[in-house]
Amino acid sequence: MPFDSEDKRSDFAKWAEEMSYEDEKELKRQKKQEEKDRKKAEKLAKKGSKKEEESSDSETAETGSDTDKTKDVSNDDTDVNTDTTDEDLYDEEDYNPDYKKVKKKKNKDEVNIVKELLSLIIYIGVIIMICYCIITFVGQRTTVHGHSMETTLQDGDNLWIDKLTYHFSDPKRFDIIVFPYQGQDVYYIKRVIGLPGETVQIGPDGSIIIDGQVLSESYGREIMVDSGTASEPHTLGEDEYFVLGDNRNDSRDSRWADVGDINKKDIIGKAVFRLTPFSKFGKIDK
């Protein structure tokens, strides 16, 4: 198609760029159809001229002409079939342009990104659930503040608390347990001395008397000066425990009414392992 000027060429280029895929496809189809119709018209015109020439021949020539006509028709059919095949191929190529493939690939990449994002969210959720279960049911880290458990535990020691054992068994005498103070967000760490059902008393000489018998133990840092509420015999209820700090004269424990006896349901867990300082890293001895 000739162009009269640069302006027309620019207009055509702009039009071609703005033309949508469907418009371009329709234009190509129309051009193909026009070319096909033109070829058929030429063949029909050619066949008409041949018929006029053959009409003046003899019967033998007419027979031959029929044969030629059959061949021409056969050729026409072949041409038509060929044209149709070419058009089908052309349409098939048109139906799969490169930008369609790129678009399909882009959509596939977006789906993969969404899948990866969902997998990451699920993975993080599982990790959070595992951590929650460990902290809630298995154990947790805690730090000692104060001097009530010296010399067994020191201020600043980092401990691992076993929270699982007491779901299956009861605390034993001399276990070091952690429990909340008066239901607040403050936790005490003390040693179990009296067990449920036992009668506990602290004598004037600082000895611990369990069911009328003096308890033999060596955890006390020094002899107790103040017996507190335990100066008189005191019987523990079901699931109640009497606790003392190892630093007996610098400990707030079951001898004082604000702490009192500790119920099993209030016990957080058992101190079993010292994490730091590294010089004392390892299991906590009773």
Order of alpha helices (4+ residues) and beta strands (2+ residues): alpha-alpha-alpha-alpha-beta-beta-beta-beta-beta-beta-beta-beta-beta-beta-beta-beta
